[in-house]
């Protein structure tokens, strides 16, 4: 199996079996963003206590790239400090710009590395991450 096939399977797994999809009933930090270019939209909810992302969930609609990225992002940041979550977002941004990034703590993110070859899809992949940055900052 080629690496591209493996990455495609990881992306489709997160799309068809999303992690952390849903919303909180209590007072969670909520950020709503959309990508007007393609119509993707996300509502990200975070529970941050004592500088730690205790939980993260999302709802929204969009392509497999944006929804898979949201699934991966919410999985990756849970339990991280705010600083660690922002560092992860910065590394993801570096990867989307074609740079090298290491995701040993959550390797599924590497499945989105090929998106940077399609500039129109980068906004899809970064939508949830931009919501995370906006919410934390």
Phi, psi and omega in degrees: 000133179281157181300320179299321178295318178298313179299318179299320179293321178296315179300312181293328177296315179292329179287315183279333181231068186296142175265140173064025177279132181138189181220161178269149178271342181268188183282091176255152174295126184237133177232128177248125177226155173219161177249098185297340180295321184236349178095000176297143175215150180217145169240110182259133176239134181234142169247110181244122179227131178053038177077013181237137175281098183287323181203158180211138177218162179213155168226164178154184179222146178168188182287171181298327180293310183293318182287324176294319179298319178297318179299313181295316182298313182296323176295317186290327187269344181299129180088354180273154171289163178302318179298316179295321179295318178293323176297318178298318178297320178294319178295322178296317178299318177301316179297320180293337178269005177095003180275170178277137177215141182252129180232050181304326183285342178202084189292340180304330181301330180296340179297336181270004183299329181287348181298329183296348176281350182235087186309325181293338182268349181299320178297328177295313183291330185265356183304308181295323180293323176294323176295320178299310180300314181298318180293319182285321183282000000 
